Amino acid sequence: MKVQFGVCRVELQQGDISQQVVDAVVNAANPQLAGGGGVDGAIHRAAGPTVMAETQARFPLGCPPGDAVPSGPGLLPAKVILHAVGPVWRGGQKGEVDLLRSCIRRCLELAVKHSCSSIAFPAISTGAYRFPVDLAAENSLAEVRSFVTVQSSPMMVRFVLFDGGTYGAFARVLESYVAT
């Protein structure tokens, strides 16, 4: 599914984010940038050990929730990996929505800074961090729409979603933009 916002395209795809051929790949990282399971594990396995060595050397204090940091791509066919730390869901009263939107926006800012015309996001925080998928879809896509409408960049934003349920949640939100 694809939707245009001015000159920028937002699209959805079900699959493995570590296999995307884009300028920037977003990694759903933990605050220690220590590697892990899910998206984080898949990206580190595909990118190779140089990425972990780089993040440990450049960011020894890690990265706080709501922010993102760049690294080289390792073996991925990208310019940069953006390690985004989303919030752990704690019932919605601890600023989780703002933190999710902040890390999405920070990734988009870093993509522009690194001259990336394309970026691939996972559904940040919806796995082990238990952020409700529908709420994540609504806020992630709203933040992307807001950013690309003003900045006219990156030219292509892709959400690569691991399963059909998550794809469906994101598709419902993206379809609602076509109707408005």
Secondary structure as the mmCIF struct_conf table of DSSP 4:
data_model
#
loop_
_struct_conf.conf_type_id
_struct_conf.id
_struct_conf.beg_label_comp_id
_struct_conf.beg_label_asym_id
_struct_conf.beg_label_seq_id
_struct_conf.end_label_comp_id
_struct_conf.end_label_asym_id
_struct_conf.end_label_seq_id
STRN STRN1 LYS A 2 PHE A 5
TURN_TY1_P TURN_TY1_P1 GLY A 6 VAL A 7
STRN STRN2 CYS A 8 GLN A 14
BEND BEND1 GLY A 15 GLY A 15
HELX_RH_3T_P HELX_RH_3T_P1 ILE A 17 GLN A 19
BEND BEND2 VAL A 22 ASP A 23
STRN STRN3 ALA A 24 ALA A 29
TURN_TY1_P TURN_TY1_P2 PRO A 31 GLN A 32
BEND BEND3 GLY A 37 GLY A 37
HELX_RH_AL_P HELX_RH_AL_P1 GLY A 38 ALA A 47
HELX_RH_AL_P HELX_RH_AL_P2 PRO A 49 ARG A 58
TURN_TY1_P TURN_TY1_P3 PRO A 60 LEU A 61
TURN_TY1_P TURN_TY1_P4 PRO A 65 GLY A 66
STRN STRN4 ASP A 67 SER A 71
TURN_TY1_P TURN_TY1_P5 GLY A 74 LEU A 75
BEND BEND4 LEU A 76 LYS A 79
STRN STRN5 VAL A 80 VAL A 85
HELX_LH_PP_P HELX_LH_PP_P1 GLY A 86 TRP A 89
BEND BEND5 ARG A 90 GLY A 92
BEND BEND6 LYS A 94 GLY A 95
HELX_RH_AL_P HELX_RH_AL_P3 GLU A 96 LYS A 113
TURN_TY1_P TURN_TY1_P6 HIS A 114 SER A 115
BEND BEND7 SER A 117 SER A 117
STRN STRN6 SER A 118 PHE A 121
TURN_TY1_P TURN_TY1_P7 ILE A 124 SER A 125
BEND BEND8 THR A 126 GLY A 127
TURN_TY1_P TURN_TY1_P8 ALA A 128 TYR A 129
HELX_RH_AL_P HELX_RH_AL_P4 VAL A 133 GLN A 151
BEND BEND9 PRO A 154 MET A 155
STRN STRN7 MET A 156 LEU A 161
BEND BEND10 PHE A 162 ASP A 163
HELX_RH_AL_P HELX_RH_AL_P5 GLY A 164 ALA A 179
#
